[in-house]
């Protein structure tokens, strides 16, 4: 899916949901992310690709579509990324890339009564767009810089050696969640997310033998007004 198509679709869905905002229950949500990158040629035999810790925060709307089901769009600021560790020894280091995204999840939530509250079981797509990011390398000499987003490596500008490519700006994938909403409107949930879009830039307009997808899980708490 092309970048303009993703952005237009995300804006259309969010605008459509906003029409029903007066009928919706508004909430806030925040939590911790644990993210990594999967795909072909991600890492090497002498590297360990591990989880990177981040966070997410934003708003959500509960739109009642039946007795037990909700349509729940949201708008989040979310971090993604991954950590690489070198083998113990002279070349030991910890290298982390972190990307910041504006994210639009659109979940269908099954919400039956359970005890004094409600079970939350949901799934749906997400659309995301990168806003920026950074990288750090901790070794004998600690260094850091910015991550940049390009559609083609020919657009890559390594300003003074401080820029590194993370990927293309748009991202798309699927969410799943499991949680519980208490009678006082506080809720807690665990979230899983797998990117379906290969965010690897091309080179000279040709697709590389490389595939990268964002993967993430986390824990959220929130409140519905």
N, C-alpha and C positions, 0 to 999 in steps of 0.2 A: 504494500500500500504506500503510495507516494506521500511525502510530507504534507503538501497542501490538502490532500484528501483527508488525512488523519486530523489535521487541525480543524478543518471545516466540519467534519463529522462530530468531533468533540464539542465544538461550539454550538452546533445544531442541537445535539442531545441535551446539553446543559441549558440552552435557551428554552427548549421544549419543556424540560422539567421545571424551569423557573416560572413558567406560566401557571403551574399548579402550586406555587410556593405558599399561597394563602391557605391551602388545604393541607399543607404538609406540616409535620412535626420537625422542627429544626434541632440539630444537636451539634456538639463539638466532640472531637476525638483526637487523642494523641498517644504516642507510644514509642517503643523501641523497635528498630529494624535490625535484622541480621541478613546481610546480603552477600552475594558472590556472583561470579560469571561462569557460565557453562558454554560448551561448544567445542568445535574442532580446533586443535592447536592452541588451546588456552592453557598456559603453563608449559613446562617441559620436564624432562626426567629429573633435572636437578632443582626443581621448584615445587613448593607446596602451595597450592592455591587454597586459601582459607576464607572464612567469613570475616566480613567487615561490619562493625557496629555503627549504627546511625539512628535516626529518629524520623518520625512523621507527625504532622499536626494539621488540622483543618476542620472543615464543617461538613455536615451531611444533612440530607433531607429524607424523611420517611414519608413516602406516598403510598397510602393504603389502596391496594388494588383488589383485595378480597379479604375474607375474614381472617385468613392465616398468612397471607402473602403481602409483602411490601416491595415496592420499587425504591431502591436507595441509591441515588446519585450522591456524589460528594466532590469536594475540591480540596486537595491536600498539597502541602509542601512535603516532599519526601526525599530522603537520601538513598542512593544506591552505590554499589562499588564492590571492591574485592581487595584482598591482601595476598601478597606473595612473600614467601619466606625462603631464603637461600639455605643450603645445607650447612650444618654446623662446621665451623672452621674459619679460615681467613676470609672467605667470601660470604660469611653469614651476614644477612641483612633482613629488614622488614620493610617492604615496599607496599604502599596503600594508595589506591585511586578512589576518590569519592566524588560522585556526581550529584548535583542538586536538580530535582525535577518538580515541575508543576504537574500534578496527576489528577485525572478525573476517573475514579472508579464508578461503575454502574452495576450494582448488585441486585439480584432478586433474593429477598430474605424470606425464609420460612420461619414464622414466629408463633408457635403454639404456646399455650399456657403451660407452665411447669412450676409447681410449688406456688409461691407467692409472686413469681415473676414470669418471664418468658424465655424460652429457648430461642437462640438465634443461629440459624443455619443458612448460609448464603453462598452464592457464586455469581460470577459475571465478568465482563471484560473491564480492562482499564486502558486508558489512553494517557500518555505522558509526553512531556516536552522538556528537554534539558535546559536549565537556566545557567549553569556554570559548574565549577568544581575545582578540586585541588588534588595534588599528590604530595606524598611525603616519603622519604627514604631514610630509615634509621639504620646506620651502620657505624663504621669508625668515624665518618664525617656525616652529620645529618644535613640533608638537603630537602628543599620543598619548592613547589611551583604550582602553576595552574594547569588544569586539563582543558582541552579545547575540543570542539565538536565540528566535524567536517563531513561532507558527503563523499569527497574524493581526497585522497592523500595529496594530490597536487595543490589543494587549498591549505595545506598544513604550513603554518608559520611558527617555527621554533624560535620565538623571540628570546635572544640571549641564552638559549639552552634551557629555558625555564618552562616551556610548554610541552605537554605530552598529549597525544590523542587519546580520548576515551572512546568515542564512537560517533555515530550520527545522532542528531538531536531527538528525533521522534522515537517513541517506543510504544509498543502495544502488546498486551498479553491477557492472561486470565487470573482472577482472584478466587480464593475460597476463604471462608471464615466460619468459625464455630465460637459461640459465646453465650452469655446469659445477661438478660436485662432484669435488674432488681426492681422491686415495687416503688422505690424512691427515684426511679428514672436514671440511676447510674448503671452503666453496663461495662462489661469486660469481655474481650474476645481475643482469640489467636487468629492470625492472618497468614495465608500463604499466597505466593504470587510467582508466576512463571512467565517470562517474556516469550512471545511467539515471533517477534520481529528480530531478524538478524541486524544488529546495529553496526556491523563492520563496514567502514567506508570502502568504496571501490578504489582502484588505482588505474589512472589513465582511462577511466570509464569502464574498466573491466572488473568483474567480480573476482575477488581473491579466493584462494582455497583456504578460507578461514571463516568460521562462524562463531558469533558471540551473542549470548542471550542473558539478559538480567534475570536473576533468581533471588527471591527474598522470602523470609518469613519473619513474623514479629508478634508483639503483644500490644494491645490497645486498651485504653480505658476512656470512658467518655460520659457525657451527660446529655439527656434530651430535655429540652425546655417545654 
